[in-house]
Amino acid sequence: MDNTGVKATPEELKELREMAEQASRTPVIAMSSADALGGRDWATMAWKRCQERCHAIALAHGLPEIEGFYGLTNDGEFVRT
């Protein structure tokens, strides 16, 4: 894991924590076997939205585009994995 030295604002951190909490409570329900096998169940899609939002916030803070997604430490610092 590579630390970036860039931190989310308290408001952004709150938003992302709320999204993660919601994703953790989202059931793993898929409308078909193909959806389940393709990662299109509700829980996986909720976590993906959380990842995408975190990445978008990191980019808005001036971090460069990377392959994959930026993550976030408990104290709000963006990291690359």
C-alpha positions, 0 to 999 in steps of 0.5 A: 500500500502506497500512502499519498499524503492527501486526505479527504475532508471531514465531510468526504470522509463522513460520506464515504463511511456512510456509503461503506456502512450502507454497502455492508448492510446491502443483501447479496441478491441477484436477479439471475444466476448470470448476474450473481456470477457476473458480480451484478448482485446488489451488495457487489454493486453497492461496494463498487459505487463506494469504490468509484466515489472514493476514487472520484474524490481522490482525483478531485484532490489532484491525485493522478489517474491510476489503474484500479481505485484509490482506497482510504485509510481510517484517518482519511488518507488516500492510498494506492494498493 
